[in-house]
Amino acid sequence: MGEDAVLADKMSRGELHKPKTSFQKYQEEETLKSSQLDQQQQQGYFTRPAKNYPDHIPLYNFEKLLLIFGSSVGAFLDPSRNEFIVGLGESTALPWFLNNLRRQMLSDAVGRQILKDRPHMTSTSLNLEELRNKYPKNSIGHAYIMWLDREGVSPDTREKVRYIDDEELAFIFRRYRECHDFYHTITGLPIVREGEIALKCFEFLNLGIPMAGLGALFAPWNTSAKQRSRLFNIYYPWAFKNGLHCKPLINVYWEKILDRDIDEFRKEINLEKPPDLRELRKQQKLKHKK
């Protein structure tokens, strides 16, 4: 029976009467390898890479380039569209920049603690009602909730990070995004086009955010002449001076200093508050009416 099985196996391979030459065997092996390689390439072309964290959307390089182009054009033409700002921020947050931001955090004791704890800001985690009713009037926490109420925004409106591949770097960018309203709070800059542009200039000089630099460079040219004049003569000089000399704000653990006096905190991090933008805009309107 054993010999019969061997003979049957050879017959099925066509080797009983005409054994395969070494060259034929080599050709079959190469054909098999080529077929396997084609399958792997097809999987690489048509199968999206696995997620690195729950909200991750992996993109190919050409998709990232399209996202940069589309979101940058959209953000310039209509900066009120948050999806363009979000897409531009993440698509331009290249690894070299995020790794540099991570090095800044690792070189600072508070930054290391933030990376270890991975805090996530929400209206629940910050306990907004307590900030509103129990914190001292001049505390960071009370100033923060007053700013949120005045501008009509919430920490829950921040978009999740989706397009950054590395999980820890995605957290770092999410942290920057969640802390953005605290930057508004300590500078007093409102959510109007001028205020956002001025803050973007400050963020670029303080943290090196690429999207913030692009906004500071191009966004003023989509504003009125009077708005550009205020930006170039008042708020950009302020941003250059304070962005470069202020402590890197990515290393501030806001959740742990909500009871701090906001004026003392500004002095500690070497930050000067800029002129009140809403007041300047109000004065301009009154002057125009007269």
LUMKOL-222931 format. One line per 8 residues: number of its first residue (from 1); their letters; for each residue x, y, z of C-alpha. Coordinates in nm, 2 decimals, always signed. Layout:
<rs>
NUM	a	X,Y,Z | ...
</rs>
This chain:
<rs>
1	mgedavla	+0.00,+0.00,+0.00 | +0.28,+0.23,+0.08 | +0.44,+0.19,-0.27 | +0.10,+0.23,-0.44 | +0.05,+0.56,-0.26 | +0.39,+0.69,-0.36 | +0.32,+0.59,-0.73 | -0.02,+0.76,-0.72
9	dkmsrgel	+0.14,+1.08,-0.58 | +0.41,+1.08,-0.86 | +0.14,+1.03,-1.12 | -0.06,+1.33,-1.00 | +0.25,+1.54,-1.03 | +0.34,+1.40,-1.37 | +0.67,+1.26,-1.25 | +0.62,+0.89,-1.31
17	hkpktsfq	+0.71,+0.87,-1.67 | +0.88,+1.20,-1.72 | +1.06,+1.34,-1.40 | +1.08,+1.72,-1.38 | +1.42,+1.87,-1.45 | +1.58,+2.10,-1.20 | +1.51,+2.39,-1.43 | +1.14,+2.31,-1.43
25	kyqeeetl	+1.13,+2.29,-1.05 | +1.31,+2.63,-1.04 | +1.05,+2.78,-1.27 | +0.76,+2.65,-1.06 | +0.92,+2.79,-0.74 | +0.97,+3.13,-0.90 | +0.61,+3.13,-1.03 | +0.49,+3.06,-0.68
33	kssqldqq	+0.70,+3.34,-0.53 | +0.58,+3.58,-0.79 | +0.22,+3.49,-0.72 | +0.27,+3.54,-0.35 | +0.44,+3.88,-0.41 | +0.15,+3.99,-0.63 | -0.09,+3.90,-0.35 | +0.11,+4.10,-0.09
41	qqqgyftr	+0.13,+4.40,-0.32 | -0.25,+4.39,-0.39 | -0.31,+4.38,-0.02 | -0.08,+4.67,+0.03 | -0.25,+4.87,-0.24 | -0.61,+4.80,-0.15 | -0.61,+4.72,+0.22 | -0.60,+5.01,+0.47
49	paknypdh	-0.34,+4.97,+0.75 | -0.46,+4.86,+1.09 | -0.56,+5.13,+1.34 | -0.31,+5.22,+1.61 | -0.58,+5.36,+1.85 | -0.96,+5.35,+1.86 | -1.03,+5.68,+1.67 | -0.74,+5.64,+1.43
57	iplynfek	-0.80,+5.67,+1.05 | -0.48,+5.56,+0.88 | -0.40,+5.75,+0.56 | -0.17,+5.68,+0.27 | +0.08,+5.95,+0.18 | -0.11,+6.07,-0.12 | -0.42,+6.10,+0.09 | -0.23,+6.31,+0.35
65	lllifgss	-0.12,+6.54,+0.07 | -0.47,+6.57,-0.06 | -0.59,+6.65,+0.30 | -0.32,+6.92,+0.34 | -0.42,+7.08,+0.00 | -0.79,+7.06,+0.04 | -0.81,+7.17,+0.41 | -0.56,+7.46,+0.35
73	vgafldps	-0.76,+7.60,+0.06 | -1.09,+7.55,+0.26 | -0.95,+7.71,+0.57 | -0.83,+8.01,+0.38 | -1.16,+8.06,+0.20 | -1.38,+7.99,+0.49 | -1.20,+7.98,+0.83 | -1.53,+7.94,+1.01
81	rnefivgl	-1.55,+7.58,+0.88 | -1.41,+7.38,+1.17 | -1.35,+7.06,+0.97 | -1.10,+7.25,+0.75 | -0.91,+7.37,+1.05 | -0.91,+7.03,+1.21 | -0.79,+6.86,+0.89 | -0.52,+7.12,+0.83
89	gestalpw	-0.40,+7.09,+1.19 | -0.36,+6.71,+1.19 | -0.23,+6.68,+0.83 | +0.05,+6.93,+0.89 | +0.14,+6.79,+1.23 | +0.44,+6.60,+1.09 | +0.64,+6.36,+1.30 | +0.94,+6.58,+1.33
97	flnnlrrq	+0.73,+6.86,+1.49 | +0.54,+6.63,+1.72 | +0.86,+6.45,+1.83 | +1.01,+6.79,+1.91 | +0.71,+6.87,+2.12 | +0.74,+6.54,+2.29 | +1.11,+6.61,+2.37 | +1.00,+6.94,+2.53
105	mlsdavgr	+0.75,+6.75,+2.75 | +1.00,+6.49,+2.84 | +1.25,+6.75,+2.95 | +1.01,+6.91,+3.19 | +0.88,+6.74,+3.51 | +0.52,+6.86,+3.46 | +0.53,+6.76,+3.09 | +0.64,+6.41,+3.19
113	qilkdrph	+0.36,+6.39,+3.44 | +0.11,+6.49,+3.17 | +0.24,+6.22,+2.94 | +0.21,+5.97,+3.22 | -0.14,+6.06,+3.33 | -0.29,+6.12,+2.98 | -0.56,+6.36,+3.11 | -0.86,+6.43,+2.89
121	mtstslnl	-1.05,+6.76,+2.93 | -1.43,+6.75,+2.93 | -1.70,+6.96,+3.10 | -1.73,+6.67,+3.35 | -1.36,+6.63,+3.43 | -1.32,+7.01,+3.48 | -1.65,+7.04,+3.68 | -1.76,+7.36,+3.52
129	eelrnkyp	-2.03,+7.44,+3.77 | -1.78,+7.43,+4.05 | -1.55,+7.66,+3.86 | -1.84,+7.90,+3.81 | -1.97,+7.90,+4.16 | -1.69,+7.81,+4.40 | -1.36,+7.94,+4.26 | -1.22,+8.28,+4.34
137	knsighay	-1.31,+8.55,+4.09 | -0.95,+8.60,+3.98 | -0.86,+8.23,+3.97 | -0.76,+8.06,+3.64 | -1.06,+7.83,+3.68 | -1.32,+8.11,+3.72 | -1.16,+8.31,+3.44 | -1.18,+8.00,+3.22
145	imwldreg	-1.55,+7.94,+3.27 | -1.63,+8.31,+3.23 | -1.45,+8.30,+2.90 | -1.63,+7.99,+2.79 | -1.97,+8.15,+2.88 | -1.89,+8.48,+2.71 | -1.77,+8.31,+2.38 | -2.04,+8.04,+2.39
153	vspdtrek	-1.81,+7.74,+2.37 | -1.74,+7.42,+2.57 | -1.45,+7.18,+2.62 | -1.67,+6.91,+2.48 | -1.68,+7.06,+2.13 | -1.31,+6.97,+2.06 | -1.27,+6.72,+1.78 | -1.10,+6.39,+1.84
161	vryiddee	-0.76,+6.33,+1.68 | -0.78,+6.09,+1.39 | -0.51,+6.13,+1.13 | -0.19,+6.12,+1.33 | -0.05,+5.76,+1.32 | +0.15,+5.73,+1.64 | -0.07,+5.69,+1.95 | +0.14,+5.90,+2.19
169	lafifrry	+0.19,+6.18,+1.94 | -0.18,+6.18,+1.88 | -0.23,+6.23,+2.25 | +0.01,+6.52,+2.25 | -0.18,+6.69,+1.96 | -0.51,+6.63,+2.14 | -0.36,+6.78,+2.45 | -0.27,+7.10,+2.25
177	rechdfyh	-0.62,+7.11,+2.10 | -0.79,+7.07,+2.44 | -0.57,+7.34,+2.60 | -0.64,+7.59,+2.33 | -0.92,+7.76,+2.52 | -0.69,+7.81,+2.82 | -0.46,+8.00,+2.59 | -0.75,+8.22,+2.50
185	titglpiv	-0.83,+8.26,+2.87 | -0.49,+8.38,+2.98 | -0.44,+8.61,+2.68 | -0.80,+8.74,+2.68 | -0.81,+8.70,+2.30 | -1.17,+8.64,+2.18 | -1.31,+8.39,+1.92 | -1.32,+8.64,+1.63
193	regeialk	-1.10,+8.61,+1.32 | -0.84,+8.86,+1.45 | -0.83,+8.70,+1.79 | -0.77,+8.35,+1.64 | -0.50,+8.48,+1.40 | -0.32,+8.66,+1.68 | -0.33,+8.35,+1.90 | -0.21,+8.13,+1.62
201	cfeflnlg	+0.09,+8.35,+1.58 | +0.16,+8.32,+1.95 | +0.11,+7.94,+1.94 | +0.35,+7.90,+1.65 | +0.62,+8.09,+1.83 | +0.56,+7.92,+2.16 | +0.50,+7.56,+2.05 | +0.60,+7.55,+1.68
209	ipmaglga	+0.26,+7.43,+1.56 | +0.29,+7.42,+1.18 | -0.08,+7.49,+1.11 | -0.06,+7.79,+1.35 | +0.24,+7.92,+1.15 | +0.05,+7.89,+0.82 | -0.25,+8.07,+0.97 | -0.03,+8.35,+1.10
217	lfapwnts	+0.13,+8.38,+0.75 | -0.17,+8.36,+0.52 | -0.49,+8.43,+0.72 | -0.44,+8.81,+0.76 | -0.47,+8.85,+0.38 | -0.83,+8.74,+0.40 | -0.92,+9.03,+0.65 | -1.00,+9.40,+0.61
225	akqrsrlf	-0.72,+9.66,+0.59 | -0.81,+9.78,+0.95 | -0.79,+9.43,+1.09 | -0.46,+9.37,+0.92 | -0.33,+9.70,+1.06 | -0.43,+9.59,+1.42 | -0.27,+9.25,+1.37 | +0.06,+9.38,+1.22
233	niyypwaf	+0.10,+9.68,+1.45 | -0.03,+9.55,+1.78 | -0.09,+9.18,+1.81 | +0.20,+9.03,+1.60 | +0.46,+9.23,+1.79 | +0.29,+9.11,+2.11 | +0.29,+8.75,+1.99 | +0.66,+8.76,+1.88
241	knglhckp	+0.77,+8.89,+2.22 | +0.55,+8.67,+2.44 | +0.55,+8.36,+2.23 | +0.93,+8.34,+2.24 | +0.98,+8.43,+2.60 | +0.68,+8.26,+2.76 | +0.71,+7.91,+2.92 | +0.61,+7.64,+2.67
249	linvywek	+0.24,+7.61,+2.74 | +0.22,+7.24,+2.65 | +0.39,+7.18,+2.99 | +0.12,+7.34,+3.19 | -0.10,+7.10,+3.38 | -0.41,+7.32,+3.38 | -0.63,+7.08,+3.57 | -0.40,+7.11,+3.87
257	ildrdide	-0.37,+7.50,+3.88 | -0.73,+7.60,+3.84 | -0.73,+7.77,+4.18 | -0.42,+7.98,+4.10 | -0.45,+8.36,+4.07 | -0.44,+8.43,+3.70 | -0.23,+8.75,+3.72 | +0.03,+8.58,+3.93
265	frkeinle	+0.04,+8.29,+3.69 | +0.10,+8.52,+3.39 | +0.40,+8.67,+3.58 | +0.53,+8.33,+3.66 | +0.53,+8.21,+3.29 | +0.65,+8.55,+3.17 | +0.33,+8.64,+2.97 | +0.20,+8.99,+2.92
273	kppdlrel	-0.17,+9.03,+2.84 | -0.23,+9.20,+2.50 | -0.47,+9.50,+2.46 | -0.84,+9.41,+2.47 | -0.93,+9.33,+2.12 | -1.30,+9.36,+2.17 | -1.26,+9.70,+2.31 | -1.04,+9.81,+2.02
281	rkqqklkh	-1.30,+9.68,+1.77 | -1.58,+9.86,+1.97 | -1.38,+10.19,+1.96 | -1.33,+10.15,+1.59 | -1.70,+10.10,+1.52 | -1.79,+10.41,+1.74 | -1.53,+10.62,+1.55 | -1.67,+10.50,+1.22
289	kk	-2.03,+10.60,+1.32 | -1.91,+10.95,+1.41
</rs>
